[in-house]
Amino acid sequence: MEKSQWPYENRAGCVTRLQADVLVLGGGVAGCMAAAQAARRGQSVILVEKGAAKRSGAGGSGCDHWESAATNPCSTVSPEALLKAMMDDNDGYNNAISHYIECREGWDALLDIERMGGKIRDTEDEFKGAAFRDEKTKLMFAYDYKSRVTLRIWGATFKPAMAAACRKLGVRVFDRVMATTLLTEGGRQGGRCVGAAGFHTRTGEFFVFSAKAVIMAMSRPARVWLFSSGHPGLCEFRPLQCAGDGHAMGWRAGAEFNMMEKSVQAEFSAAGRSFPPYSTGNNHNTWYAASLIDAAGRKIPYADRDGRLLKTVEERYLPAPGQDFFLKGGAVTQAKYEFEGPETLPYEELKKQGYRLAFYADLSDLPELERKVIWGMMVGQEGKTQVPVYQNFTEAGFDPRRHVLQCYGTGWQSAQFLPKERQLFGLPGGFMNDWDLMTNLPGLFVAGDALFASDCYGHAAATGSYAGRKAAAYARKNQRLPLCEEQIEAEKRRVYAPLSADPREGVSWKELNEAIAKAMQNYCGEQKRDELLLSGVELLERYEREVIPKAFAANPHELTRLLEVFDILTVAQVILQACLSRRQSCEKLEFYRPDGDGAEPAPFICLRQEGGRVLRRQVPLDYAGDVKENYEKHNRDYIEEKEAAL
Ligand SMILES: Cc1cc2nc3c(=O)[nH]c(=O)nc-3n(C[C@H](O)[C@H](O)[C@H](O)COP(=O)(O)OP(=O)(O)OC[C@H]3O[C@@H](n4cnc5c(N)ncnc54)[C@H](O)[C@@H]3O)c2cc1C
């Protein structure tokens, strides 16, 4: 590495050692909340983040709705009813513990973010008098205006406030450090987690962190089936940095995983083949309940969950007769209904009825405040929409009172994905957890999108805070253990090896990612058969044996990307093992086995590694037990704290 070619100091090989009571890996939503919570409980805390905590992660640039505010003062839905809907919607293949924490503490976490400086109320009375606003609290609701369980929030203000709060609380934040391995007691797979190591993504400096408790908050894997070397940043919905490093580190250390066999057919915003999320006209999520028109200007009807056509705009925001509540424009709602509403009729039905492409979102016929809350609040706060979509489109002259915006629906005008092009989207597999959000590795806690069947900002914030509390309690009770020097040395060798590989002979991160994605499409597509899966196992083993030793990186940036792809390879191997373990098709896991034995689908299948062998066990879907009772048993201190604060 020549100094003239690289703008940062070259510190590859230099080692810095640090100690904390609680070490948090990943400074996204969950990680920041966890770090703040542990620091408030008197623990010394280090937060390690691959990007910059101020804006990193899926929620770094924004978020427009908060789904889990069951206990907000206007909600009509209890945490238990909300959890039941989430569980029923997935036939039980969901994380009852983490989602109950979300339902029970989501509102507490949001109030915490408000205290940190995030904006959650219409304090300027911009939307005074709107049907979705509560005049007393100035809270604003989304989608279902009756249940008032989902809030509209100014999420672009959240991450900077959270990162600043962490620093104020004395958390030592290490930005641009990529964690690469967990350190375990005696270097043993399955041993207590005693720290982590990683390197600086600009200088290459190596970091060794020792801690009494560690929190894993590095989100979920991506780019396992989908990769576009031309659009690496648009390969998937979540940011490039979130590639599954945490899952791979956990697997190598012997942590247990659940539901890793689940994948879904790729959707919008994948593989660089569709427009960036929320930048085109549509009528769900951020854009709910925009009107849609066809090429002839004919209005496309809204329908409720039972397929009943709605006559007024107001009805779009109300549950169907007999339905208690719905979430996210109907994407999660009360379980068991036939119609995938309530956005519109299915495209095939619209085609039959003579509606003509292209379709457009038409905000002009909405009441003024409904229009303004979509274009200007939701579009502007959601994901990365603030500058690229809201600001740029506005500057280019887009006026939602007069103009319509074209829709590019998946399957009719946007990318049509093949069944073998898959993603870990929605509620995919991840770390298995107990009621303390601890993994099977003592001292290793987990929060946010790293948990199995996890999703959403409120879930990440609530589980982050919870894991911070539990890790702090663990650190108070347990001694620091010495680190295993052989384990550290082996990791240093692994991390730096690609810097000395020969670029003329070697393979780059993009080539390797492309190869893994193709292998997974070919051998672990929609249909799971032993012959195919075993061919995949063999091919990926070959990549591990023959390609990884030749992979090269010219600088710390390329090294970061390459080590991520090594982790993607590990995750792909775990997925293949999980698929081999499930013998029957399971609709809710979108898992199809033509060579299955036709029996009832198995409950949860959990996997871990011990001495290179894969160990499997089945876990009942209701392993969380009575959620209210168990939550209250495990959180007496928190409940008392809250009562004392009233
Ligand atoms: C475009 C978009 C819009 C969304 N909108 C909403 C919404 O409106 N409402 C909602 O509820 N949810 C929304 N979500 C989902 C929500 O943002 C996520 O569920 C949430 O951010 C998960 O939090 P997390 O902390 O688990 O992961 P993240 O916030 O993604 O944080 C993970 C962090 O780990 C870091 N990291 C990864 N690997 C390493 C490593 N090796 N070393 C160190 N650090 C590492 C990453 O850089 C990142 O900062 C949206 C997501 C996207 C992508």
The ligand as a MOL file (V3000), in Angstrom:
LIG
                    3D

  0  0  0     0  0            999 V3000
M  V30 BEGIN CTAB
M  V30 COUNTS 53 58 0 0 0
M  V30 BEGIN ATOM
M  V30 1 C -35.1110 2.3190 3.3530 0
M  V30 2 C -35.5970 1.8340 4.6940 0
M  V30 3 C -36.7130 2.4010 5.2780 0
M  V30 4 C -37.1660 1.9490 6.5200 0
M  V30 5 N -38.2540 2.5490 7.0820 0
M  V30 6 C -38.7080 2.1400 8.2780 0
M  V30 7 C -39.8180 2.7860 8.9020 0
M  V30 8 O -40.3530 3.7740 8.4130 0
M  V30 9 N -40.2630 2.2880 10.0750 0
M  V30 10 C -39.6910 1.2100 10.6700 0
M  V30 11 O -40.1490 0.8020 11.7310 0
M  V30 12 N -38.6130 0.5970 10.1150 0
M  V30 13 C -38.1100 1.0330 8.9540 0
M  V30 14 N -37.0180 0.4290 8.3840 0
M  V30 15 C -36.3680 -0.6770 9.1120 0
M  V30 16 C -35.4700 -0.1480 10.2420 0
M  V30 17 O -34.7100 0.9490 9.7800 0
M  V30 18 C -34.5590 -1.2630 10.7330 0
M  V30 19 O -35.3570 -2.3510 11.1390 0
M  V30 20 C -33.6880 -0.8070 11.9030 0
M  V30 21 O -32.8280 0.2260 11.5000 0
M  V30 22 C -32.8640 -1.9660 12.4470 0
M  V30 23 O -31.9890 -1.4790 13.4160 0
M  V30 24 P -30.6060 -2.2440 13.7330 0
M  V30 25 O -29.9060 -1.4330 14.7550 0
M  V30 26 O -30.8690 -3.6540 14.0040 0
M  V30 27 O -29.8340 -2.1950 12.3540 0
M  V30 28 P -29.1960 -0.9100 11.6700 0
M  V30 29 O -29.9110 0.3190 12.0830 0
M  V30 30 O -29.0920 -1.1940 10.2350 0
M  V30 31 O -27.7560 -0.8580 12.3340 0
M  V30 32 C -26.7950 -1.8640 12.1550 0
M  V30 33 C -25.4570 -1.1890 12.2880 0
M  V30 34 O -24.4290 -2.1650 12.3500 0
M  V30 35 C -23.3070 -1.6490 11.6580 0
M  V30 36 N -22.4430 -2.7730 11.3030 0
M  V30 37 C -22.6940 -3.7660 10.4170 0
M  V30 38 N -21.6360 -4.6000 10.3700 0
M  V30 39 C -20.7190 -4.1220 11.2400 0
M  V30 40 C -19.4150 -4.5410 11.6210 0
M  V30 41 N -18.8390 -5.6210 11.0830 0
M  V30 42 N -18.7460 -3.8270 12.5620 0
M  V30 43 C -19.2980 -2.7110 13.1120 0
M  V30 44 N -20.5190 -2.2590 12.7600 0
M  V30 45 C -21.2220 -2.9600 11.8460 0
M  V30 46 C -23.9120 -0.9400 10.4630 0
M  V30 47 O -23.0290 -0.0190 9.8680 0
M  V30 48 C -25.1330 -0.2840 11.0930 0
M  V30 49 O -24.8620 1.0110 11.5550 0
M  V30 50 C -36.5170 0.8750 7.1730 0
M  V30 51 C -35.3890 0.2970 6.5990 0
M  V30 52 C -34.9150 0.7780 5.3750 0
M  V30 53 C -33.6940 0.1670 4.7870 0
M  V30 END ATOM
M  V30 BEGIN BOND
M  V30 1 1 1 2
M  V30 2 1 2 3
M  V30 3 2 2 52
M  V30 4 2 3 4
M  V30 5 1 4 5
M  V30 6 1 4 50
M  V30 7 2 5 6
M  V30 8 1 6 7
M  V30 9 1 6 13
M  V30 10 2 7 8
M  V30 11 1 7 9
M  V30 12 1 9 10
M  V30 13 2 10 11
M  V30 14 1 10 12
M  V30 15 2 12 13
M  V30 16 1 13 14
M  V30 17 1 14 15
M  V30 18 1 14 50
M  V30 19 1 15 16
M  V30 20 1 16 17
M  V30 21 1 16 18
M  V30 22 1 18 19
M  V30 23 1 18 20
M  V30 24 1 20 21
M  V30 25 1 20 22
M  V30 26 1 22 23
M  V30 27 1 23 24
M  V30 28 2 24 25
M  V30 29 1 24 26
M  V30 30 1 24 27
M  V30 31 1 27 28
M  V30 32 2 28 29
M  V30 33 1 28 30
M  V30 34 1 28 31
M  V30 35 1 31 32
M  V30 36 1 32 33
M  V30 37 1 33 34
M  V30 38 1 33 48
M  V30 39 1 34 35
M  V30 40 1 35 36
M  V30 41 1 35 46
M  V30 42 1 36 37
M  V30 43 1 36 45
M  V30 44 2 37 38
M  V30 45 1 38 39
M  V30 46 1 39 40
M  V30 47 2 39 45
M  V30 48 1 40 41
M  V30 49 2 40 42
M  V30 50 1 42 43
M  V30 51 2 43 44
M  V30 52 1 44 45
M  V30 53 1 46 47
M  V30 54 1 46 48
M  V30 55 1 48 49
M  V30 56 2 50 51
M  V30 57 1 51 52
M  V30 58 1 52 53
M  V30 END BOND
M  V30 END CTAB
M  END
